Each structure stands twice: as structure tokens, then as C-alpha cells.
Amino acid sequence: MSNAFLDPQADDQKLLAEVVDFYHRTLKETSQGLNYLRSRGITNSEIIERFRVGCANRRWA
């Protein structure tokens, strides 16, 4: 997903996958989201990867 633009012709599953990817990458690129998870006791990186946990930090406005 380059420049946070979605393909308007993509089917729902593809769009959802792109959105999940975006927020998951955002979580891994910022300390804010990871710090929040740690404060909630979520520190296992395997769980974060498996469930594709993400972070919405208003970057995609």
C-alpha cells in the first residue's frame, strides 16, 4: 500500500488486508503503540505477529 492509497477496484478481502497491513506496520514502526501494549502486559511478539495487532495513530488521515 504505497502512500496510503487503496485500490478502489480491489475486493473487500484485499482492501481489509491492506488496512490491516498498514496498521500493523504502523505499530512496529512507532514506539507509542508498542509501549501501550507493554503497559497492558502484552509483550509476546509472536502474538502481535499472529494476530496482526496494529496501531492507529492518525497517520492515515
Secondary structure, DSSP 4 states (H G I P E B T S, - for coil): -GGG---TTS-HHHHHHHHHHHHHHHHHH-HHHHHHHHHTT---HHHHHHTT-----S---
